[in-house]
Amino acid sequence: MASLLNNSCVGNIKISTTGGSNGVQMGTGIGAPTGNENAIMGRCALTGNNGGKSVAIGYQAVRNGTGSCNIGIGAYALSAITSGNQNVAVGAKAGCSLTTGSDNTSAGYLAGRFNTTGASNTGVGALTGFANGVTYSNSTVVGMESTSNRQGTVIVGVGSCVGVSAPYGVVVGNSSSVTGTCSIVI
């Protein structure tokens, strides 16, 4: 049983004897996560049990996460996370579909929205992402509405993409795309 020591709480907050210690909770509808050293602010943020050391700021941010060291800032940021660890999502609905993936970074409105289980991916910019239903890792996407469909890709530019048959591709430039394996387009 957790000791419930050193918690700071403001608002209508559920405190239980199984809650964690050394945390900060502000708002209404916040649950009693079992993990220690959490910072929670926003209705229904971090309502599930978690491994601790997480930050949830915004409506339903990091809602049911059982993993640890997750940071969700913005309404619905990391809202579907279950057991993923060390993820960062900043922006409304950033990383909102991620469940079990770890070490992902999503920054911007709906950034990384289709990544569910991939690991070590980075998406920066509004609507940046990864193909719906595709599981891959180690990709970087920078630029509004840019998309990656394969693992190990680097994409920089507004509306750019790497095609389904192009693992390890590099694309730089607005509205650019590549379809061959290990291809570079500038």
Protein Blocks (a to p, Z undefined) as FASTA:
>chain_A
ZZhiaiacedjddddfkbcehiacedehiacdfbghiacedehiakbccebjiacedehi
aklacbehiacedehiaklbckbghiacedehihklbmkbghiacedehihklpmkbghi
acedehiacdehiacehiacedehiacfbehiacedehiacdfklghiacedehiacfbe
hiacZZ
